[in-house]
Amino acid sequence: MPERTVLDASDVRRAVRRMSHEILESAKGVDDLVILGIPTRGVYLARRIAAAIRQIEEIEESEAIDGQGVPCGSLDITLYRDDLRLREVRALEPTSIPPEGIDGRVVVLVDDVLYSGRTIRAALDALADVGRPAAVRLAVLVDRGHRELPIRPDFIGKNLPTSQSETVHVHLTECDDDDSVTIAQVGQ
């Protein structure tokens, strides 16, 4: 079975915009909101969500630079993974926490695909070492099922039931050629 596209660029754009509205509504504004992406593609999605929220809330770019916007950063979870010895060595990605920190704030973790839940478990462990948020929410572009841990996203771009023999690829223009989500058989 060849790779097939399940979301194209316009679908990805709409999903990010919808999740941004949902996050904004759930947080009741931007005052206590912090968005943290999980490298690699989760960071790009977090930046897009933060930009969309700024646009929705009509926050000027200069205000965002002055700290009046939506704090956005990244959270590397590499050293918190429970499968370090089972995977190839991977370079650490930067962790970038906004200057105001996360204590007492609503943190939205952003990732591209939710599968077993182990990446999010690692992110929760990493987050605990950074501070104590008032609440943690999860936003994913694709929820493909097959959870091994009791983790459920709060904001979902697309529920995409898959089989264990399939793999989901998220392509973003920041690191790939285009914006799309594709499914292929494992090994293809």
KAKA-V49733 format. One record per backbone hydrogen bond with DSSP energy under -0.5 kcal/mol. CO is the residue of the C=O (numbers start at 1). NH is the residue of the N-H. If there is no record, write none. Layout:
# KAKA-V49733
CO:NH / CO:NH
This chain:
# KAKA-V49733
1:185 / 4:183 / 7:181 / 8:12 / 9:13 / 10:14 / 11:15 / 12:16 / 13:17 / 14:18 / 15:19 / 16:20 / 17:21 / 18:22 / 19:23 / 20:24 / 21:25 / 22:26 / 23:27 / 24:28 / 24:29 / 25:28 / 30:33 / 32:106 / 33:71 / 34:36 / 34:108 / 35:73 / 36:110 / 37:39 / 37:75 / 38:42 / 40:43 / 40:44 / 41:45 / 42:46 / 43:47 / 44:48 / 45:49 / 46:50 / 47:51 / 48:52 / 49:53 / 50:54 / 51:55 / 52:56 / 53:57 / 54:59 / 55:58 / 58:60 / 60:64 / 61:65 / 62:66 / 63:68 / 63:69 / 64:67 / 69:71 / 71:35 / 73:37 / 74:96 / 77:80 / 77:81 / 78:81 / 81:84 / 83:86 / 83:87 / 84:87 / 94:96 / 96:74 / 98:101 / 102:105 / 105:107 / 105:134 / 105:135 / 106:34 / 106:108 / 107:109 / 107:137 / 108:36 / 109:139 / 110:38 / 111:141 / 112:142 / 113:115 / 114:144 / 116:148 / 116:149 / 117:121 / 118:122 / 119:123 / 120:124 / 121:125 / 122:126 / 123:127 / 124:128 / 125:129 / 126:129 / 126:130 / 127:130 / 127:131 / 131:133 / 132:104 / 135:107 / 137:109 / 138:154 / 138:155 / 139:111 / 140:157 / 141:158 / 142:114 / 142:144 / 143:160 / 144:162 / 149:151 / 155:140 / 158:143 / 158:160 / 163:166 / 165:186 / 167:184 / 169:171 / 169:182 / 171:180 / 172:175 / 172:176 / 178:180 / 180:171 / 181:6 / 181:7 / 182:169 / 183:4 / 184:167 / 185:188
